[in-house]
Amino acid sequence: MIRAAVAGASGYAGGEILRLLLAHPDIEVGAMTAGGNAGERLGSVHPHLTPLAGRRLEETTVDVLAGHDVVFLALPHGHSADLAAQLPADVVVIDCGADFRLESAEAWTEFYDTHHAGAWPYGMPELMTAVGRETGKQRSVLAGARRIAVPGCYPTAVSLALAPGLAAGVLTPEDVVVVAASGTSGAGKGLKPHLLGSEVMGSMSPYGVGGVHRHTPEIEQNLSRAAGSPVTVSFTPTLAPMPRGILATCTARLAPGTAAAAVRSVWEQAYADEPFVHVLPEGQWPRTADVVGSNNVHIQVTVDERVGRVVVVAAVDNLTKGTAGAAIQCANLALGLDETTGLPRAGVAP
């Protein structure tokens, strides 16, 4: 069996990684570490993880994490780089934080408050990447990788929604607009007054308005990679009164000379063989409820011919495909396992 350690196991992302690992036939759970919760029973912070409830959370140290085949880092940004640098080069390290996502040091410095640690292979296997006139997918660089940066949750939904159209040239790279709603778990498990139930229930609110959300440069990096040229994005996130899920409504101008009737086939062809990305039948629109607990992305695309814009809507579970599911999907590729192993392909309803 492959042994995995999970750092930051007391948080939402760490807990979701553990939930998925419990169903993985080839990976067993080794050390589970935490910061302030170190020494506590896992069941006291994640009572739903019954098979692991009696085990104790350990301190997050290199000594505790060493000796595993794969280490998942579910830590706040700025905490992964130093720890990862001390782990053996042959250990697969999957970072769920932001530390290694951005290739541009300038973009990192603008949006984050720590030094730029560099960039690791980007863990979105389905992402279209344009190199010259050749279009491929990101999974080709993940097989056998020892260090992988897991995408952010918003970039997962937005990038997979728009990348096919940019790679195929049916969307223009200017004037891309995204408005996305996220459940409260996207803000982490720490206590925050604006996330109290009495503040969130029955209310939606915008945040990170005006191009300042930290996922903006990551979205632009991904879409530029797909387009093969710079893409700029106006991104407005909103907080929705639900625990899980992201619904991203993405629009871009239809490229001149592109027939509206030909647009849908671009997305259908791009994701025809993808196990987790599903273009829904015409007329059926994505809902966050339909992807809860799964590693799926639901997508619908249409053309607003009156204004010449393409509208793509994507739904993901921010904790599964948006974080932990992506982490395990990448670990599978790095370890030479089937990409889908241990990952849920059906949601939970109602």
Buried (B, 14 or more C-beta within 10 A) or exposed (E): EBBBBBBBBBBBBBBBBBBBBBEBEBBBBBBBBBBEBBEEBBBEBBEEBEEBBEBEBBEBBBEBBBEBBBBBBBBBBBBBBEBBEEBEEEBBBBBBBBBBBBBEEEBBEEBBEEEBBBBBBBBBBBBBBBEEEEBEBBBEBBBEBBBBBBBBBBBBBBBBBBBBBBBBBBBBBEEBBBBBBBBBBBBEBEEEEEBEEEBBEEEEEEEBEEEEBBBBBBBBBBBBBBBBEEBBBEBBBBBBBBBBBBBBBBBBBBBEEBEBEEBBEBBEEBBEEBBBBBBBEEEEEBBBBBBBBBBBBBBBBBBEEEEBBBBBBBBBBBBBBBBBBBBBBBBBBBBEBEBBBBBBEEBEEE
